[in-house]
Structure formats: structure tokens, C-alpha cells
Amino acid sequence: MNGHAHMGFPIDEVWIDEDARDEPLTGEILRRLPSCRVRTGQDAIDAYERLILESDPFRHGKRILRLIRHRGAFVKPCPGTKEHVCCGLQILHIGQGCPMDCRYCALQAYFNRPALEVFVNVDEMLDGLRQRLTTDPNRLHRICTGEFTDSLALDPITDLASKLVHFFCQQQNASLEIKTKTDFVEPLLDLDPRGRVVLSFSMNAAEIASNEERGAASLKRRLQAAAQAQKKGYLLGFHFDPIIPFPGWEQGYGRTIDRIFRAVDPQGISWISLGILRFVPELKEIARARFGPLPYFHDGFVRGLDGKQRLPAQRRIEIYQKLGDRIRTHAPETRIYLCMESPYVWKRALDMKIGKDQDLIEYLDQAMRDG
């Protein structure tokens, strides 16, 4: 075991909201971070006020853990857009913020939440899940963590993933997808996921992974983690999102696709998703202020129906076609899906008739039934 990876990311301070102090997880986290400065009450509030006034609160905030109780629903539908086909995924909120610092990251646009937030009321989270699964027993619930955070980046400190795997491996009508750019899978390898858990890795061209994905595990380590997890019975997912069409993108992404199929058995891959860089207009300015101009934000984007900047459809179709073909040369049966695309793009890029949400939902549900 390489020791450094499993210490997790460095945390300097822990801020604890008043109503989070007595949660068992708060105590566990403090035991795992014995040398951190702990702030509570007014002290934490003052520290937060100071942080948001900094010139780059985001950078400093990545070393601060804020323990809070999540109020409201833990399980929510993925924020799709009506013009695009949505995959029916449900998001389980475990926290917000990520200690890695990918230069293209959409979370940078949430300036008002610069610290890493962990929701410590785990019992309520599990109750919420139980309720969701029993009130709607006839559908298959595909649930994913890692929408506003990386599912495993803080796991060496929270140990939450093991609790979730333990919960999901006992469910009949649900699957859990854990999505990460880390290789922190070690604690999960002792558990039997019973075909209910998909461990998903965000992938990219090596050129993008090494230059843009600051703090993430190398592609090599992600693939080693995937191979280890597969041996222990986990299903795998791979997400190419954002695909960034840099000069030489076709070879770059092609090489990463080839590496995936060298590292793991395609039989155990639930799905591979493709999504091309899209962003809210202000992200470009925020990233520029933090990192200087990034060439890929200036690549002939047009404003899409959802208000986000996207590449023109024809260009997206060409990229999806090339990558889809490359995946199918290795494994023609692999389920490929497009994130936030129209039926027209689906048909032209992958020659698939996915006309409405329900088509895509059934296509992905099948992966779990087969799994």
C-alpha cells in the first residue's frame, strides 16, 4: 500500500456547526484528525466570514472541513434539462466541495461555499434512503454520490463509502454508484457488494488528466484501483466528462480508452458515459482569475438551451462518434451513454434511438439487472 494515498488530502481546520457537534460521525472525524485546529460556534462563523473575503477563498477552503447537518432531502433527482435526454439517476447528497482542484471544475462557480462540507447526520441519510426505496418499491433506483463532491476524496476521513456499500448490498431495488478521481478504494475491498455497487472512475486523456486535474490520482492509479475493485465483485463505470477537444484529442482519448480495456474485463463494465465540456458562462472568468486563461474555454462555444456554453452539435457528434467507435472496437456490447444530449445527437453519434428519458432509463437499468 502506498502510504501517502491513504492518508487522504491534507486538512488544516475543522469547523463544526452547533447542531452537528453530537453526531457520532463528528466524533469519528475528530479522532482521525487529531492535530487539526477545531473551530465551533462564533469562532467558526468568524473564520467563515474571513475566508469568503480572501482573493481565492476556494483554494484555502480545500483544506478546511466543515461538519454540518444536511437539512432537507438527501435523495434528489439529477438536475437534468428538458431538451436533453436524462438518465434518471438520483443523487445522494453526502456533502459539497472537493479537495482536488481540477482547473475546469464547475464547483468553482459556487463561491459562497468555499470550505469542504461533510453532512454528518448519516442516520437521517440512511433513513431517507430507506424511505425512498420502500415508498417506490417497483422501480429500480440508481443512486449516485459525487454530484457536488468526489465520492471518495474525503473517505479516508469519513469512512462513509463503506457504510453506504453495506446498506446497498442489502437492497433489492437499488444500486449505488460511487464516482471518483481518486484511488481510495482500499476500505471497500473487504466488503461484498453483491452486484449492487458500481465503482466509477472519471477518466480523461492523459494530457488533460496530468495538466488540468490537480490533486487527482494518475490514470494509472485509477485503473489499478478499478482492476482491484473488479476482482472483489464491484461493477465498474467510466465517465469521460468533460471531454476537452484539445489539439490531438482523438489520439489522446483513444489511448485512454485502450488502457481501460487492457486493465479490466469489459464484461464487468456497467456503462461508459461521454460528455463534452459545457459550462456556465461565469466559470470561464472564475477559472481565468485563478489559473490564467485556459485555451479550451475559448473554443467556439455557443450558448445552449440550458444557458450553458456548449460546442456546436455537429462538432459534438463527430467527437462522440470517434470515441464511441473506439470503445466498440474493444467491446461492441458495452453500454455507452451520452450525458445531457438530444435525441438527434444520440442518433447521429451512436446510431441509437434514445428519444426520451424513459428509453435511457431502461437502457441503464438493464445494466444493473444483467450485473
Secondary structure, DSSP 8 states (H G I E B T S, - for coil): --HHHHT-S---EEEE-GGGTT-HHHHHHHHH-TTSEEEEHHHHHHHHHHHHTSSSHHHHHTTEEEEE---S-SEEE----TTSB----EEE--EE--SSEETT-GGGG-TT--SEEEE--HHHHHHHHHHHHHHSTTS-EEEEE-SSS-TTTTHHHH-HHHHHHHHHTT-SSEEEEEEESS---GGGGGS--TT-EEEEEEE--HHHHHHHEET---HHHHHHHHHHHHHTT-EEEEEEEEE---TTHHHHHHHHHHHHHHHS-GGGEEEEEEEE--B-HHHHHHHHHHHS--GGGGS--EE-TTS-EE--HHHHHHHHHHHHHHHHHH-TT--EEESSB-HHHHHHHH-----SHHHHHHHHHHHHHH-
